[in-house]
Amino acid sequence: MLFEMKFYLLFSFLFGYSFTLQLAAAGTAGANFTARFVRRLGGLFVLGGLHAVLLFQGDILTTYALLGLVLLAVHRIQPRTAVIAAGAIVSVIAVGMAVAALAGVEMVTDQDAALADGRASTDALAGGLGSVIDEHLRSLPTMAASLAVQGPLALAAFLVGLAAGRRKLLADGIGRRTVVLRRL
């Protein structure tokens, strides 16, 4: 879990950072950035949807495509404001999770039903292609519910990446001695 979350946050950060690189490249080329980016997000959404239905329903690509629209809407945000907003998002999620844990909120209310559902899902995933697709389609609402936490955290990392890209924190390479957070 430790490594998975690091990669998840790293890729989300890089999505935000690469957004600034694409924006700069479009400006240099005199291209319409918004049309190009929305087209790319559409392709990412379709690819993510196919991946979620055919291979793995816990796909992040559709989430990135939707959050990319949010990033596009706020792309003129100041780097400092982006970092503050990211911190606020993470804080709200952390407090919400802490309150839920302290209140004893259980994610699984009927353990027997959850185990039976898990066995049925395992059986379906062990079947043929049609069975796997049916199971992935059936599981999509449950997976979409997990976006209540995953989506805001990805957006927070997008915003930090956007701020870092605006400040060109990775542009000077390894030799840079400036403290990264100070520049934000």
C-alpha positions in Angstrom: 0.0 0.0 0.0 2.9 2.3 0.8 4.4 2.0 -2.6 1.1 2.0 -4.4 0.1 5.3 -2.9 3.4 6.9 -3.7 3.1 6.0 -7.4 -0.5 7.2 -7.3 0.4 10.5 -5.9 3.5 10.8 -8.2 1.5 10.2 -11.4 -1.2 12.6 -10.2 1.5 15.2 -9.5 3.1 14.6 -13.0 -0.3 14.9 -14.6 -0.6 18.5 -13.2 3.0 19.3 -14.0 2.7 18.0 -17.6 -0.4 20.1 -18.0 1.8 23.2 -17.8 4.3 21.8 -20.3 1.4 21.1 -22.8 0.1 24.6 -22.2 3.5 26.1 -22.9 4.0 24.0 -26.0 0.6 25.0 -27.4 1.4 28.6 -26.7 4.8 28.3 -28.5 3.1 26.5 -31.5 0.2 29.0 -31.6 -2.2 26.0 -31.2 -5.6 26.0 -29.5 -4.7 24.4 -26.2 -8.2 24.0 -24.9 -9.5 22.1 -28.0 -6.4 19.9 -28.0 -6.5 19.2 -24.3 -10.3 18.4 -24.3 -9.7 16.0 -27.2 -6.9 14.3 -25.3 -9.1 14.0 -22.2 -11.9 12.5 -24.3 -9.5 9.9 -25.6 -8.3 9.2 -22.1 -11.8 8.8 -20.9 -12.7 6.3 -23.6 -9.4 4.4 -23.0 -10.1 4.4 -19.3 -13.7 3.2 -19.8 -12.6 0.4 -22.0 -9.9 -0.6 -19.5 -12.4 -0.5 -16.6 -14.9 -2.7 -18.5 -12.5 -5.1 -20.2 -9.5 -5.4 -17.7 -9.8 -3.8 -14.3 -12.7 -1.8 -12.9 -10.5 0.2 -10.5 -9.2 2.3 -13.4 -7.9 5.8 -12.7 -7.9 7.0 -16.3 -11.5 8.0 -16.4 -11.0 9.9 -13.1 -8.0 11.7 -14.6 -10.0 12.7 -17.6 -12.8 14.2 -15.5 -10.4 15.9 -13.2 -8.5 17.2 -16.2 -11.6 19.3 -17.0 -11.4 20.8 -13.5 -7.7 21.5 -13.9 -8.5 23.2 -17.2 -11.1 25.3 -15.5 -8.7 26.5 -12.8 -5.5 26.6 -14.8 -5.0 30.3 -14.2 -4.8 29.8 -10.5 -1.7 31.2 -8.8 0.8 28.6 -7.6 0.5 29.6 -4.0 -3.3 29.4 -4.1 -3.1 26.0 -5.9 -0.9 24.6 -3.0 -3.2 26.1 -0.4 -6.2 24.6 -2.1 -4.5 21.2 -2.4 -3.7 21.4 1.4 -7.3 22.2 2.1 -8.6 19.3 0.0 -6.2 16.8 1.8 -7.2 18.3 5.2 -10.9 17.9 4.6 -10.5 14.3 3.4 -8.2 13.5 6.4 -10.6 15.1 8.9 -13.6 13.3 7.3 -11.8 10.0 7.5 -10.7 10.6 11.1 -14.3 11.6 12.1 -15.7 8.5 10.4 -13.2 6.3 12.2 -13.8 7.9 15.6 -17.5 7.6 15.1 -17.2 3.9 14.3 -18.6 4.2 10.8 -18.3 0.7 9.3 -17.8 0.4 5.6 -19.3 -3.2 5.6 -22.6 -3.5 7.5 -23.3 -7.1 6.6 -20.1 -9.1 6.6 -21.8 -12.3 5.4 -23.4 -10.6 2.5 -20.0 -8.9 1.6 -18.3 -12.3 1.7 -21.0 -13.9 -0.5 -20.7 -10.9 -2.9 -16.9 -11.4 -3.0 -17.2 -15.1 -3.8 -19.7 -14.4 -6.5 -17.4 -11.7 -7.9 -14.4 -14.1 -7.8 -16.4 -16.8 -9.6 -17.5 -14.3 -12.3 -13.9 -13.1 -12.8 -12.7 -16.7 -13.2 -15.2 -17.2 -16.0 -15.0 -16.3 -19.7 -14.7 -12.8 -21.2 -18.5 -12.2 -21.1 -18.6 -13.1 -17.4 -15.7 -10.8 -16.6 -17.3 -7.9 -18.5 -20.6 -8.4 -16.8 -18.9 -8.4 -13.4 -16.9 -5.3 -14.2 -20.1 -3.5 -15.3 -21.9 -4.7 -12.2 -19.0 -3.4 -10.0 -18.8 0.1 -11.6 -21.1 1.8 -9.2 -19.1 0.5 -6.2 -15.9 1.6 -7.8 -17.3 5.0 -8.6 -18.2 5.5 -5.0 -14.5 5.1 -4.1 -13.9 8.3 -6.1 -15.2 10.3 -3.2 -11.8 10.0 -1.6 -9.6 9.1 -4.6 -10.8 11.9 -6.8 -10.2 14.8 -4.4 -6.7 13.5 -3.5 -5.8 13.2 -7.2 -7.0 16.7 -7.8 -4.9 18.0 -4.8 -1.8 16.3 -6.4 -2.8 17.8 -9.8 -2.8 21.3 -8.2 0.6 20.8 -6.6 1.9 19.6 -10.0 0.4 22.7 -11.6 2.0 24.9 -9.1 5.4 23.2 -9.5 5.1 23.4 -13.3 4.3 27.1 -13.1 7.4 27.6 -11.0 9.4 25.4 -13.3 10.7 23.5 -10.3 11.8 20.5 -12.4 13.2 22.5 -15.3 16.7 23.0 -14.1 17.5 19.3 -13.4 19.4 17.7 -10.6 21.9 20.5 -10.0 19.2 22.8 -8.6 19.8 23.6 -4.9 16.7 25.7 -4.3 14.3 24.3 -1.7 11.3 23.2 -3.7 8.5 24.1 -1.3 10.0 27.6 -0.8 9.4 28.4 -4.4 5.7 27.4 -4.3 
